[in-house]
Amino acid sequence: MTPLDKPLRREVAIDDVLYTLTIDPDGLTLVEKGKRKGIVLAWNDLLSGDAGLAAALQASTEEKTR
């Protein structure tokens, strides 16, 4: 198996909007193409089942900063 020791980036289209998915040793990051901020999901949150809670919390804090 190849270890994940550096970021792996891929482009993905969701509802005709382009995003960049970055998979790295810390977790996953999904950012709309051309933007700086996106959704960050740590591996520990995914494993503990807190992934939905972490994503919702991050989304709610981003709405307040807009």
Rosetta blueprint (number, residue, H / E / L):
1 M L
2 T L
3 P L
4 L L
5 D L
6 K L
7 P L
8 L E
9 R E
10 R E
11 E E
12 V E
13 A E
14 I E
15 D L
16 D L
17 V E
18 L E
19 Y E
20 T E
21 L E
22 T E
23 I E
24 D E
25 P L
26 D L
27 G E
28 L E
29 T E
30 L E
31 V E
32 E E
33 K L
34 G L
35 K L
36 R L
37 K L
38 G E
39 I E
40 V E
41 L E
42 A E
43 W H
44 N H
45 D H
46 L H
47 L H
48 S H
49 G L
50 D L
51 A H
52 G H
53 L H
54 A H
55 A H
56 A H
57 L H
58 Q H
59 A H
60 S H
61 T H
62 E H
63 E H
64 K H
65 T H
66 R L
